[in-house]
Amino acid sequence: MGHRSCSSSGCTVVPRDALGFRASGLATLVCDGLPVAVGQLLQQDPARLSFWRGPCLSAIAVGICQGALDCSSRYARERQQFGQPIADFDMVRRLLGDAARRAASARLMTYDAAARMDRGIPVQGQLLHALTWSRESAMLCADNAVQVFGGYGYTKDYPAEMFFRDAKFLETMPPCVSEARCAPV
């Protein structure tokens, strides 16, 4: 991965090779000698930052939940063991059921927080709760998918490992879980 220069603007984009979120185009923007107004910095504008931290990250987590659930459900219906699909086994049904409930509840919490934000209602507590729940749900759904896939869940031949890496990466994004758990409603 090399540097891409935006010479007309004085900035250089340096792509990052990350463990998770490989499709996100994660990069560092280096602006050497380029004057940037304080108002243009993302961390200086809490409203813009709260959108990224809230519904946007929460929606990404919901997507991870749904993707992990979809791929593991499909695999469980197709994979045969002892003459029947593994989806017929109680443990697999429990894993898929837990993932389905977490994905649905994370989606509803995210929709609720985003709808309140659209109406201009102060939602800092709801955003943090939706984000915390959806990130935890993404990790559970991805972990359950890896379990359904068994040993194949650890290989790049199947999508479960990608969802697991992305869910783990999402856990590292601010705000931290302890901050969100203490947020008022």
C-alpha positions in Angstrom: 0.0 0.0 0.0 1.4 3.3 -1.0 0.7 7.0 -0.4 -1.8 8.8 -2.6 -1.0 12.5 -2.9 -3.7 15.2 -3.1 -1.0 17.7 -4.2 -3.5 20.3 -5.2 -4.8 20.4 -1.6 -1.5 19.7 0.2 -2.8 16.5 1.7 -1.6 12.9 1.5 -3.8 9.8 2.0 -1.9 6.9 3.7 -4.0 3.7 3.5 -4.0 1.5 6.6 -3.9 -2.3 6.5 -6.2 -3.1 9.4 -7.3 -6.4 10.9 -11.0 -5.6 10.6 -13.1 -3.3 8.5 -11.1 -4.1 5.4 -13.7 -2.6 3.1 -13.9 0.7 5.0 -11.0 2.4 3.2 -9.3 3.1 6.6 -6.6 5.7 6.0 -4.6 8.5 7.7 -5.0 11.9 6.2 -1.7 13.9 6.5 -1.9 17.6 5.9 1.7 19.0 5.9 1.9 22.7 5.8 -1.8 23.1 5.0 -3.7 25.5 7.2 -6.8 23.9 8.6 -9.4 26.0 10.5 -10.3 24.8 14.0 -13.9 24.6 12.9 -13.0 22.1 10.2 -11.6 19.5 12.7 -14.0 16.7 13.4 -13.1 16.4 17.1 -13.9 20.1 17.5 -17.6 19.6 16.5 -19.4 17.4 18.9 -22.5 17.3 16.8 -20.7 15.8 13.8 -18.7 13.5 16.0 -21.9 12.3 17.9 -23.4 11.2 14.6 -20.4 9.1 13.8 -20.3 7.7 17.3 -24.0 7.1 17.5 -26.3 5.9 14.8 -23.6 5.3 12.2 -21.5 3.0 14.3 -24.6 1.4 15.8 -25.9 0.7 12.3 -22.6 -0.9 11.2 -22.8 -3.2 14.3 -26.4 -4.1 13.3 -25.1 -5.0 9.8 -22.5 -7.2 11.3 -25.2 -8.9 13.4 -27.4 -9.5 10.4 -24.6 -10.7 8.2 -23.3 -13.1 10.8 -26.8 -14.4 11.4 -27.6 -14.8 7.7 -24.4 -16.7 6.8 -24.5 -19.0 9.9 -28.3 -19.7 9.3 -27.6 -20.6 5.7 -24.6 -22.8 6.6 -26.6 -24.6 9.4 -29.4 -25.5 6.9 -26.9 -26.8 4.3 -24.4 -28.6 6.6 -25.3 -32.2 7.2 -24.1 -34.2 10.2 -25.4 -37.6 11.4 -27.8 -37.6 8.4 -29.5 -34.3 9.2 -28.9 -30.5 8.9 -27.0 -29.1 11.9 -29.8 -26.5 12.1 -31.9 -29.3 13.6 -29.6 -29.6 16.7 -30.7 -27.8 19.8 -27.4 -26.1 20.4 -27.2 -24.7 16.9 -30.9 -23.5 17.2 -30.1 -21.8 20.5 -27.1 -20.0 19.0 -29.1 -18.9 16.0 -32.1 -17.9 18.1 -29.8 -15.8 20.5 -28.2 -14.1 17.5 -31.6 -13.4 15.9 -33.0 -11.8 19.1 -29.8 -9.7 19.6 -29.8 -8.5 15.9 -33.5 -7.5 16.1 -33.2 -5.6 19.4 -30.0 -3.9 18.3 -31.7 -2.8 15.1 -34.7 -1.4 17.0 -32.6 0.5 19.5 -30.6 2.0 16.6 -33.7 3.0 14.7 -35.2 4.6 17.8 -32.1 6.6 18.6 -31.7 7.8 15.0 -35.4 8.7 14.8 -35.2 10.8 18.0 -32.0 12.4 16.6 -33.9 13.3 13.4 -36.7 14.9 15.4 -34.2 17.0 17.3 -34.7 15.3 20.6 -31.6 15.2 22.8 -30.6 11.5 22.6 -27.1 11.2 24.0 -28.1 8.5 26.5 -30.1 6.6 24.0 -27.3 6.8 21.4 -24.8 5.4 23.9 -27.1 2.6 25.0 -27.9 1.7 21.3 -24.2 1.7 20.5 -23.2 -0.4 23.5 -26.0 -2.9 22.9 -25.4 -3.1 19.1 -21.6 -3.5 19.5 -22.1 -6.2 22.2 -24.7 -7.9 20.0 -22.3 -7.8 17.0 -19.7 -9.6 19.0 -22.2 -12.2 20.2 -23.6 -12.8 16.7 -20.2 -13.1 15.2 -19.0 -15.4 18.0 -22.1 -17.6 17.5 -21.5 -17.7 13.8 -17.9 -18.9 14.3 -19.3 -21.7 16.6 -21.9 -22.7 14.1 -19.2 -23.0 11.4 -17.0 -25.0 13.8 -13.4 -25.2 12.6 -14.4 -23.5 9.3 -15.4 -20.4 11.2 -11.7 -19.6 11.7 -10.8 -19.8 8.0 -11.0 -17.0 5.5 -12.8 -19.5 3.2 -16.1 -18.7 5.1 -17.5 -15.3 6.1 -17.8 -16.0 9.9 -14.2 -15.0 10.5 -14.6 -11.7 8.7 -17.7 -10.8 10.9 -15.8 -11.8 14.0 -12.8 -9.5 13.0 -15.1 -6.6 12.2 -17.1 -7.0 15.4 -13.8 -7.1 17.4 -12.6 -4.0 15.6 -15.8 -2.2 16.3 -15.3 -2.8 20.0 -12.2 -0.6 19.9 -14.0 2.5 18.5 -14.9 5.3 20.9 -16.9 5.8 23.1 -15.7 3.0 25.4 -18.2 0.5 26.8 -17.7 1.7 30.3 -18.6 5.3 29.3 -21.7 4.1 27.5 -22.8 1.9 30.4 -22.9 4.9 32.7 -24.8 7.1 30.3 -28.1 8.5 31.6 -31.3 7.6 29.7 
